[in-house]
Amino acid sequence: MTSTFTAAAAGFGTGLSLIVAIGAQNAFVLRQGIRRDAVLAVVGICALSDAALITLGVGGVGAVVVTWPGALTAVGWIGGAFLLCYGALAARRVFRPDGGALRADGEAAGSRRRAVLTCLAMTWLNPHVYLDTVFLLGSVAADQGPLRWTFGLGAVLASLCWFTALGFGARWLGRYLAKPAAWRVMDGLVAATMIVLGAALIAGS
């Protein structure tokens, strides 16, 4: 029971660390939430898209490892290196902030159809999404062995919780996420999570 919970918690923490970075998708969800415009549709698209990509990553990388056990070492080193780099960049933002914040200004979506199409484009046409969900999460999940699907479930839950909070809690969260200081704290947590997970992934390879 403990190992299952640990795998799920690791998936939740890793998934959340990758998702919360400042980006166009998060800004769009926040903007839709503040305006109360197609919030359910936008949150649903983001969460379901992440679930599909995480499933692809966990299943795809896991299948490679099962077919070729030696791939686990390569995946561990490459995935761990990426995580360490992500962690280093987040740590750099803590000590050298660029004044970034999550802004919700900009033109309104205009219609539910336009909001849905914009959300789909931001999700599926962003190459970083594939790197984060398919490769990085798939790499860390592969290290969990038979519990990799439990890890993946934790990552899916993290995505659902984040986008739900961002979309439906936008009017409250927007006041805080617009402050660079809030992102320094969040980047600190992201950096710690990424560095620990990256080191553990390399150590276990």
MOGI-V834391 format. One record per pair of residues at least 24 apart in sequence whose C-alpha atoms are under 6 Angstrom apart, sorted by sequence separation. I is the first residue (numbers start at 1). J is the second residue. D is the distance in whole Angstrom. If there is no record, write none. Layout:
# MOGI-V834391
I_J_D ; I_J_D
This chain:
# MOGI-V834391
79_136_6 ; 79_139_6 ; 75_139_6 ; 31_104_5 ; 38_112_6 ; 27_102_6 ; 102_177_6 ; 103_178_6 ; 27_103_6 ; 102_178_5 ; 27_104_6 ; 57_134_4 ; 61_138_6 ; 101_178_5 ; 57_135_6 ; 101_179_6 ; 54_133_5 ; 101_180_5 ; 53_133_6 ; 54_134_6 ; 58_138_4 ; 62_142_5 ; 100_180_6 ; 53_134_6 ; 57_138_4 ; 99_180_6 ; 58_141_6 ; 94_184_5 ; 25_122_6 ; 90_187_5 ; 91_191_5 ; 90_191_5 ; 87_191_4 ; 51_156_5 ; 87_194_5 ; 87_195_5 ; 83_194_5 ; 84_195_5 ; 47_159_6 ; 47_160_5 ; 84_198_5 ; 83_198_5 ; 80_198_4 ; 43_163_6 ; 80_201_5 ; 80_202_5 ; 76_201_5 ; 77_202_5 ; 76_202_6 ; 76_205_5 ; 73_205_5 ; 33_167_4 ; 33_168_6 ; 30_166_6 ; 34_170_5 ; 30_167_6 ; 33_170_5 ; 34_171_5 ; 29_167_6 ; 11_151_4 ; 15_155_4 ; 30_170_5 ; 11_152_6 ; 8_150_5 ; 12_154_4 ; 16_158_5 ; 8_151_5 ; 11_154_4 ; 12_155_4 ; 15_158_6 ; 7_151_5 ; 11_155_5 ; 8_154_4 ; 12_158_5 ; 17_190_5
